[in-house]
Amino acid sequence: MNRFASYAGLGMCLMLLLPVALVAGCGSSSSSSSTTTTLSSSPNPSAAGQSVTFTATVTSSSGTPSGSVAFKDGTTAIGSGTLNASGVATFSTSALSLGVHSVTAVYAGDGGHNASTSSAVSQVVPGAGGGVGGAGHGPAPVNLGTAANYAILSKAGITNVPTSAITGNLGVSPIAASAITGLALTLDASGQFSTSPQVTGQVFAADYAAPTPANLTTAVSDMQAAYTNAAGRTLPDFTELGAGNIGGLILPAGLYKWGTGVTIPTSVTLTGGANDVWIFQIAQGLTQSSGTQVILTGGAQAQNVVWQVGGAVTVGTTAHLEGRVLSQTAITLNTGATVNGRLLAQTAVTLAGNTIVQK
């Protein structure tokens, strides 16, 4: 009986210990360490067809993670890699198309480390060309000639509903100064230009004293030549993008072409460096909705953005536009709209309490 009692006691002990061991085992699995995944790419930006290497680094406060990393462009898997002894995995590809790619690295985890996903890296693949002086990306800049002396240049007049704030010169030709309204002009004693409390600069018209008429004739000719130059660029990098709706997009430097009009119903971002160039060839009109913005990031500059528009340009109430507008017809800024750039119209320009800064 003593032996039986001993065996029984041992059995009870094992039964009591077994659940504890199982629970301990479960606890070991649930105590996996958290991880952090970071991602970088090189080169960025990259040319079309150029090999880009993505490097994922997975770290943890408890040992070095092992296992695999998936690389995704948005929700699409584009490749994978295995972590080395330092917790680093790489993937290279030369198959990225033109545009901006939102790439993430997704670590799957291992027996002792939890899964994690990196923040997205925006891999930029701009259009062909060297931008400004071969130092950037995208097409060569559009030369405005002497039209560059004006923030606003119009052949048919400038109408303003006060009060606007314009930094830069204004000019109208071949029409006379009477086609400029709402700016409270004061003719200078020289007779060559006027001033306005709403303009930080000078205002010129075709009926002012010499040499203003000749200067304006040349400027208007240069404006039209710049429009023709921008419209005549060939081999676009992007054609009919978004079926004409570019709202919400992130656009790298390049030559863009539409056979229709273009709308900006939500804000659009142009991302690139200080020497990158964007040319938007738009066969019909350009309409930017109220309250939206054209946003420049990465050092992009308004003077390197050209909107060549065959139809009318309309910028909505309180909207913000970046770039130089070359319109074959009219440009209208609704109340409170702002522009960093220039408004160069082959017909009329209409303003309503706007802020325009020449770029």
ROMAR-466875 format. One record per residue (C-alpha): x, y, z; residue number from 1; residue in three letters. Coordinates in Angstrom, 2 decimals. Each point is the difference from the previous one (the first is absolute). Layout:
<sekols>
SEKOL         X         Y         Z   seq   type
SEKOL         X         Y         Z   NUM    ala
...
</sekols>
This chain:
<sekols>
SEKOL         X         Y         Z   seq   type
SEKOL      0.00      0.00      0.00     1    met
SEKOL      2.86      2.31      0.68     2    asn
SEKOL      1.32     -0.63     -3.51     3    arg
SEKOL     -3.43      0.54     -1.48     4    phe
SEKOL     -0.37      3.18      1.96     5    ala
SEKOL      3.38      1.14     -1.23     6    ser
SEKOL     -0.92     -0.71     -3.63     7    tyr
SEKOL     -3.35      1.68      0.44     8    ala
SEKOL      1.66      3.00      1.53     9    gly
SEKOL      2.45      0.14     -2.90    10    leu
SEKOL     -2.83     -0.26     -2.51    11    gly
SEKOL     -1.89      2.81      1.61    12    met
SEKOL      3.14      2.08     -0.04    13    cys
SEKOL      0.51     -0.60     -3.73    14    leu
SEKOL     -3.63      0.83     -0.70    15    met
SEKOL      0.33      3.22      1.90    16    leu
SEKOL      3.27      0.91     -1.68    17    leu
SEKOL     -1.08     -0.80     -3.54    18    leu
SEKOL     -2.44      2.90     -0.44    19    pro
SEKOL      2.59      2.33      1.47    20    val
SEKOL      2.53     -1.11     -2.59    21    ala
SEKOL     -2.52      0.46     -2.78    22    leu
SEKOL     -0.88      3.48      1.20    23    val
SEKOL      3.66      0.85      0.28    24    ala
SEKOL      0.49     -1.13     -3.58    25    gly
SEKOL     -2.86      2.21     -1.18    26    cys
SEKOL      1.44      2.88      1.92    27    gly
SEKOL      3.33     -0.44     -1.74    28    ser
SEKOL     -1.69      0.33     -3.41    29    ser
SEKOL     -2.00      3.06      0.98    30    ser
SEKOL      3.09      1.82      1.29    31    ser
SEKOL      1.51      0.51     -3.48    32    ser
SEKOL      1.87      3.28     -0.23    33    ser
SEKOL     -1.21      2.96     -2.01    34    ser
SEKOL      1.98      1.13     -3.04    35    thr
SEKOL      0.56      3.16     -1.99    36    thr
SEKOL      0.47     -0.08     -3.77    37    thr
SEKOL      1.57      2.93     -1.85    38    thr
SEKOL      0.41      0.38     -3.75    39    leu
SEKOL      2.28      2.01     -2.26    40    ser
SEKOL      0.59      0.09     -3.75    41    ser
SEKOL      2.87      0.97     -2.28    42    ser
SEKOL      0.15      1.82     -2.31    43    pro
SEKOL     -3.06      2.15      0.59    44    asn
SEKOL     -1.11      1.51     -2.34    45    pro
SEKOL      0.87     -2.58     -2.63    46    ser
SEKOL     -0.24      0.00     -3.79    47    ala
SEKOL     -2.35     -2.32     -1.85    48    ala
SEKOL      1.72     -3.37     -0.40    49    gly
SEKOL      2.62      0.80      2.63    50    gln
SEKOL      0.63     -2.58      2.71    51    ser
SEKOL     -1.27      1.07      3.43    52    val
SEKOL      0.98     -1.79      3.19    53    thr
SEKOL     -2.37     -0.07      2.95    54    phe
SEKOL      1.57     -0.74      3.38    55    thr
SEKOL     -2.12     -1.16      2.95    56    ala
SEKOL      1.45     -0.09      3.51    57    thr
SEKOL     -1.88     -1.86      2.74    58    val
SEKOL      0.99      0.64      3.62    59    thr
SEKOL     -1.16     -1.21      3.39    60    ser
SEKOL      0.95      0.53      3.62    61    ser
SEKOL      0.28     -3.79      0.33    62    ser
SEKOL      2.53     -1.51     -2.39    63    gly
SEKOL      0.28      0.30     -3.76    64    thr
SEKOL     -3.14     -0.91     -1.95    65    pro
SEKOL      0.18     -2.59     -2.77    66    ser
SEKOL     -2.29     -0.99     -2.84    67    gly
SEKOL     -1.29      1.73     -3.10    68    ser
SEKOL     -1.11      3.47     -1.10    69    val
SEKOL     -2.50      0.71     -2.76    70    ala
SEKOL      0.30      3.24     -1.97    71    phe
SEKOL     -3.25      1.56     -1.22    72    lys
SEKOL     -0.84      2.82     -2.40    73    asp
SEKOL     -3.30      1.10      1.48    74    gly
SEKOL     -1.79     -3.32      0.50    75    thr
SEKOL      1.90     -1.85     -2.75    76    thr
SEKOL      2.91     -2.25      0.96    77    ala
SEKOL      3.05      0.84     -2.11    78    ile
SEKOL      2.63     -2.20      1.66    79    gly
SEKOL      1.40     -1.51      3.18    80    ser
SEKOL      3.22     -0.50      1.89    81    gly
SEKOL      1.39     -2.02      2.90    82    thr
SEKOL      1.43      1.68      3.07    83    leu
SEKOL      3.73     -0.49      0.46    84    asn
SEKOL      1.81     -0.36      3.33    85    ala
SEKOL     -0.31      3.76      0.50    86    ser
SEKOL     -3.77      0.08     -0.57    87    gly
SEKOL      0.29      1.57     -3.48    88    val
SEKOL     -1.76     -1.11     -3.20    89    ala
SEKOL      0.34      1.56     -3.45    90    thr
SEKOL     -1.90     -0.12     -3.27    91    phe
SEKOL      0.97      1.58     -3.32    92    ser
SEKOL     -2.17      0.72     -3.04    93    thr
SEKOL      0.26      1.90     -3.27    94    ser
SEKOL     -3.68     -0.49     -0.84    95    ala
SEKOL     -1.51      3.08      1.67    96    leu
SEKOL     -2.14      2.04     -2.36    97    ser
SEKOL     -0.01      3.80     -0.25    98    leu
SEKOL     -1.74      1.62      2.95    99    gly
SEKOL      0.16     -0.02      3.79   100    val
SEKOL     -0.04     -3.41      1.67   101    his
SEKOL     -1.04     -0.45      3.65   102    ser
SEKOL      2.19     -2.92      1.09   103    val
SEKOL     -0.13     -1.79      3.37   104    thr
SEKOL      1.93     -2.88      1.56   105    ala
SEKOL     -2.08     -2.62      1.85   106    val
SEKOL      1.87     -2.25      2.46   107    tyr
SEKOL     -1.79     -3.32      0.58   108    ala
SEKOL      1.39     -0.69      3.48   109    gly
SEKOL      1.66     -3.15      1.40   110    asp
SEKOL     -0.42     -2.23      3.04   111    gly
SEKOL      1.22      2.66      2.39   112    gly
SEKOL     -0.80      3.24     -1.80   113    his
SEKOL     -3.25      1.59     -1.10   114    asn
SEKOL     -0.75      1.23     -3.51   115    ala
SEKOL      0.31      3.70     -0.89   116    ser
SEKOL     -0.37      2.31     -3.01   117    thr
SEKOL      2.15      2.97     -0.92   118    ser
SEKOL     -1.18      3.48     -0.79   119    ser
SEKOL     -0.42      0.57     -3.73   120    ala
SEKOL      2.86      1.30     -2.11   121    val
SEKOL     -1.00      2.11     -3.00   122    ser
SEKOL      2.18     -1.25     -2.83   123    gln
SEKOL     -0.05      2.65     -2.71   124    val
SEKOL      0.52     -0.93     -3.65   125    val
SEKOL     -0.12      3.30     -1.94   126    pro
SEKOL     -0.31      0.55     -3.73   127    gly
SEKOL      2.83      0.20     -2.48   128    ala
SEKOL      2.35      2.94     -0.20   129    gly
SEKOL      2.37      1.96      2.19   130    gly
SEKOL     -2.26      2.84      1.10   131    gly
SEKOL      1.69      3.35      0.63   132    val
SEKOL      3.49      0.01     -1.51   133    gly
SEKOL      0.21     -3.79      0.11   134    gly
SEKOL      0.11      0.12      3.79   135    ala
SEKOL     -3.47     -1.44      0.65   136    gly
SEKOL     -2.70     -2.10     -1.61   137    his
SEKOL     -2.71      0.53     -2.56   138    gly
SEKOL     -0.11      2.14     -3.16   139    pro
SEKOL      2.06      3.11     -0.60   140    ala
SEKOL     -1.58      3.21      1.34   141    pro
SEKOL     -2.23      2.20     -2.15   142    val
SEKOL      1.70      3.31     -0.84   143    asn
SEKOL     -2.41      2.91      0.54   144    leu
SEKOL      2.25      2.60     -1.58   145    gly
SEKOL     -1.01      3.52      0.99   146    thr
SEKOL     -3.40     -1.30      1.14   147    ala
SEKOL      1.94     -0.99      3.13   148    ala
SEKOL     -0.09      3.69      0.97   149    asn
SEKOL     -3.67     -0.30      0.94   150    tyr
SEKOL     -2.02     -1.77      2.68   151    ala
SEKOL     -3.12      0.57     -2.11   152    ile
SEKOL      0.01      0.59     -3.75   153    leu
SEKOL     -3.20      0.20     -2.02   154    ser
SEKOL     -1.02      0.93     -3.51   155    lys
SEKOL     -3.62      0.88      0.85   156    ala
SEKOL      0.12      1.65      3.43   157    gly
SEKOL      0.17     -0.58      3.76   158    ile
SEKOL     -3.15      0.30      2.10   159    thr
SEKOL      0.29      0.05      3.79   160    asn
SEKOL     -2.48      0.02      2.87   161    val
SEKOL      1.97      1.63      2.85   162    pro
SEKOL      1.92     -0.63      2.00   163    thr
SEKOL      2.75     -2.09     -1.58   164    ser
SEKOL      3.70     -0.16      0.87   165    ala
SEKOL      2.26     -0.51     -3.02   166    ile
SEKOL      3.78     -0.24      0.17   167    thr
SEKOL      1.49      0.62     -3.44   168    gly
SEKOL     -0.71      2.09     -3.08   169    asn
SEKOL     -3.24     -0.01     -2.01   170    leu
SEKOL     -0.38      0.62     -3.70   171    gly
SEKOL     -2.74      0.19     -2.63   172    val
SEKOL      0.48      0.17     -3.76   173    ser
SEKOL     -1.19      0.72     -2.63   174    pro
SEKOL     -2.91      1.29      2.08   175    ile
SEKOL      0.20      3.35      1.82   176    ala
SEKOL      0.20      0.80      3.71   177    ala
SEKOL     -3.78      0.50      0.12   178    ser
SEKOL     -0.25     -3.81     -0.09   179    ala
SEKOL      1.59     -0.16      3.46   180    ile
SEKOL     -2.69      0.49      2.63   181    thr
SEKOL     -0.25     -0.28      3.77   182    gly
SEKOL      3.64      0.85      0.72   183    leu
SEKOL     -0.27      3.79      0.52   184    ala
SEKOL      2.89      0.83     -2.32   185    leu
SEKOL      2.08      3.15      0.29   186    thr
SEKOL      1.96      0.92     -3.12   187    leu
SEKOL      3.67      0.79      0.64   188    asp
SEKOL      1.32      3.40     -1.06   189    ala
SEKOL      2.04     -1.73     -2.71   190    ser
SEKOL     -3.17     -1.31     -1.56   191    gly
SEKOL      1.66     -3.38     -0.45   192    gln
SEKOL     -1.73     -1.91      2.80   193    phe
SEKOL     -2.55      0.23      2.78   194    ser
SEKOL      0.06     -1.03      3.64   195    thr
SEKOL     -2.68     -1.51      2.21   196    ser
SEKOL     -0.34     -0.47      3.77   197    pro
SEKOL     -0.83     -3.63     -0.80   198    gln
SEKOL      3.13     -0.60     -2.07   199    val
SEKOL      3.57     -0.30      1.21   200    thr
SEKOL      1.44      0.79     -3.40   201    gly
SEKOL     -1.02      2.03     -3.03   202    gln
SEKOL     -2.95     -0.16     -2.39   203    val
SEKOL      0.54      0.40     -3.74   204    phe
SEKOL     -2.44      0.49     -2.88   205    ala
SEKOL      0.30      0.28     -3.77   206    ala
SEKOL     -1.10      3.67     -0.07   207    asp
SEKOL      2.66      1.20      2.46   208    tyr
SEKOL      3.06      1.98     -1.03   209    ala
SEKOL      2.97     -1.55     -1.79   210    ala
SEKOL      1.72     -2.36      0.40   211    pro
SEKOL     -2.93     -1.77      1.69   212    thr
SEKOL     -2.04     -0.86     -3.14   213    pro
SEKOL      2.98     -1.63     -1.73   214    ala
SEKOL      1.03     -1.85      3.15   215    asn
SEKOL     -3.51     -1.38      0.40   216    leu
SEKOL     -0.21     -1.07     -3.63   217    thr
SEKOL      3.19     -1.98      0.48   218    thr
SEKOL     -1.21     -1.47      3.30   219    ala
SEKOL     -3.30     -1.14     -1.51   220    val
SEKOL      1.85     -1.56     -2.92   221    ser
SEKOL      2.29     -1.80      2.45   222    asp
SEKOL     -3.02     -1.18      1.99   223    met
SEKOL     -1.53     -1.52     -3.11   224    gln
SEKOL      3.33     -1.57     -0.95   225    ala
SEKOL      0.28     -1.54      3.47   226    ala
SEKOL     -3.51     -1.42     -0.34   227    tyr
SEKOL      0.89     -1.52     -3.37   228    thr
SEKOL      3.23     -1.41      1.39   229    asn
SEKOL     -1.75     -1.65      2.96   230    ala
SEKOL     -2.81     -1.34     -2.18   231    ala
SEKOL      2.45     -1.37     -2.53   232    gly
SEKOL      2.05     -2.18      2.34   233    arg
SEKOL     -0.05     -3.60     -1.20   234    thr
SEKOL      0.33     -3.47      1.55   235    leu
SEKOL     -2.07      0.58      3.16   236    pro
SEKOL      0.84     -2.12      3.03   237    asp
SEKOL     -3.65     -0.14      1.09   238    phe
SEKOL     -3.00      0.03     -2.36   239    thr
SEKOL     -3.64      0.50      1.05   240    glu
SEKOL      0.91     -0.59      3.65   241    leu
SEKOL     -3.07     -0.55      2.17   242    gly
SEKOL     -2.22      0.65     -3.04   243    ala
SEKOL      0.62      3.69      0.76   244    gly
SEKOL     -0.69     -0.18      3.75   245    asn
SEKOL      3.27      0.50      1.89   246    ile
SEKOL     -1.52      0.65      3.42   247    gly
SEKOL      1.76     -1.87      2.81   248    gly
SEKOL      2.95     -1.06     -2.14   249    leu
SEKOL      3.70      0.37      0.74   250    ile
SEKOL      1.77      0.98     -3.21   251    leu
SEKOL      3.74     -0.19     -0.72   252    pro
SEKOL      1.75      2.25     -2.50   253    ala
SEKOL     -0.86     -0.70     -3.61   254    gly
SEKOL     -1.93      0.92     -3.12   255    leu
SEKOL     -3.75     -0.61      0.38   256    tyr
SEKOL     -2.47      0.10     -2.86   257    lys
SEKOL     -3.82     -0.03     -0.23   258    trp
SEKOL     -2.22      0.25     -3.05   259    gly
SEKOL     -2.80      1.15      2.31   260    thr
SEKOL     -0.39      2.42      2.88   261    gly
SEKOL      1.53     -0.54      3.45   262    val
SEKOL     -1.71      0.30      3.38   263    thr
SEKOL      1.48      0.29      3.49   264    ile
SEKOL     -2.95     -0.91      2.27   265    pro
SEKOL      2.29     -0.79      2.96   266    thr
SEKOL      3.51      1.15      0.77   267    ser
SEKOL      2.85     -1.28     -2.19   268    val
SEKOL      3.68     -0.28      0.95   269    thr
SEKOL      3.01      0.57     -2.23   270    leu
SEKOL      3.06     -1.64      1.53   271    thr
SEKOL      3.54      0.55     -1.18   272    gly
SEKOL      3.16      2.02      0.37   273    gly
SEKOL      0.84      3.64     -0.60   274    ala
SEKOL      1.14     -0.68     -3.58   275    asn
SEKOL     -2.86     -2.31     -0.99   276    asp
SEKOL     -2.48      1.18     -2.66   277    val
SEKOL     -3.69     -0.72     -0.58   278    trp
SEKOL     -1.81      0.91     -3.23   279    ile
SEKOL     -3.75     -0.67     -0.18   280    phe
SEKOL     -1.34      0.04     -3.56   281    gln
SEKOL     -3.79      0.42      0.23   282    ile
SEKOL     -1.98      0.17     -3.23   283    ala
SEKOL     -3.14      1.44      1.59   284    gln
SEKOL     -0.65      1.75      3.33   285    gly
SEKOL      1.50     -0.22      3.48   286    leu
SEKOL     -2.39      0.14      2.96   287    thr
SEKOL      1.19      0.01      3.60   288    gln
SEKOL     -2.70     -0.47      2.63   289    ser
SEKOL     -0.53      2.37      2.92   290    ser
SEKOL      2.22     -0.53      3.03   291    gly
SEKOL      2.42     -2.36     -1.74   292    thr
SEKOL      3.73      0.41     -0.29   293    gln
SEKOL      2.81     -0.76     -2.38   294    val
SEKOL      2.69     -1.02      2.49   295    ile
SEKOL      3.75     -0.01     -0.68   296    leu
SEKOL      2.23     -2.36      1.99   297    thr
SEKOL      3.62     -1.11     -0.01   298    gly
SEKOL      1.31      3.40     -1.05   299    gly
SEKOL     -2.14      0.34     -3.16   300    ala
SEKOL     -0.31      3.61     -1.18   301    gln
SEKOL     -2.96      1.81     -1.55   302    ala
SEKOL      2.17      1.54     -2.74   303    gln
SEKOL      0.65     -3.50     -1.32   304    asn
SEKOL     -3.68     -0.89     -0.37   305    val
SEKOL     -1.81      0.93     -3.24   306    val
SEKOL     -3.72     -0.39     -0.61   307    trp
SEKOL     -0.52      0.31     -3.78   308    gln
SEKOL     -3.76      0.20     -0.43   309    val
SEKOL     -1.90      0.17     -3.28   310    gly
SEKOL     -3.27      1.04      1.63   311    gly
SEKOL     -1.05      2.13      2.95   312    ala
SEKOL      1.67     -0.25      3.41   313    val
SEKOL     -2.17      0.27      3.12   314    thr
SEKOL      1.44     -0.02      3.53   315    val
SEKOL     -2.70     -0.48      2.64   316    gly
SEKOL     -0.73      2.03      3.11   317    thr
SEKOL      2.92     -0.07      2.49   318    thr
SEKOL      1.83     -2.57     -2.14   319    ala
SEKOL      3.78      0.20     -0.34   320    his
SEKOL      1.89     -0.55     -3.27   321    leu
SEKOL      3.73     -0.36     -0.51   322    glu
SEKOL      1.65      0.59     -3.37   323    gly
SEKOL     -0.02      2.08     -3.16   324    arg
SEKOL     -3.27     -0.02     -1.90   325    val
SEKOL      0.17      0.41     -3.78   326    leu
SEKOL     -3.61      0.19     -1.18   327    ser
SEKOL     -1.12      0.36     -3.58   328    gln
SEKOL     -3.22      1.58      1.27   329    thr
SEKOL     -1.05      1.41      3.39   330    ala
SEKOL      1.15     -0.43      3.61   331    ile
SEKOL     -2.47      0.52      2.86   332    thr
SEKOL      0.85     -0.02      3.69   333    leu
SEKOL     -3.01     -0.19      2.28   334    asn
SEKOL     -0.21      1.76      3.38   335    thr
SEKOL      2.99     -0.56      2.25   336    gly
SEKOL      1.92     -2.27     -2.37   337    ala
SEKOL      3.78      0.28      0.14   338    thr
SEKOL      2.77     -0.66     -2.51   339    val
SEKOL      3.75     -0.37      0.26   340    asn
SEKOL      1.08      0.34     -3.61   341    gly
SEKOL     -1.23      2.06     -2.96   342    arg
SEKOL     -3.23      0.49     -1.91   343    leu
SEKOL      0.68      0.41     -3.72   344    leu
SEKOL     -3.23      0.14     -2.01   345    ala
SEKOL     -0.63      0.49     -3.69   346    gln
SEKOL     -3.40      1.50      0.88   347    thr
SEKOL     -1.12      1.39      3.40   348    ala
SEKOL      0.95     -0.47      3.65   349    val
SEKOL     -2.70      0.36      2.67   350    thr
SEKOL      0.86      0.45      3.69   351    leu
SEKOL     -2.05      0.20      3.21   352    ala
SEKOL      1.92      0.78      3.16   353    gly
SEKOL      2.94     -2.20     -0.89   354    asn
SEKOL      3.63     -0.29      1.08   355    thr
SEKOL      2.46     -0.56     -2.85   356    ile
SEKOL      3.76     -0.28      0.49   357    val
SEKOL      2.18     -0.01     -3.08   358    gln
SEKOL      2.20     -3.10     -0.29   359    lys
</sekols>
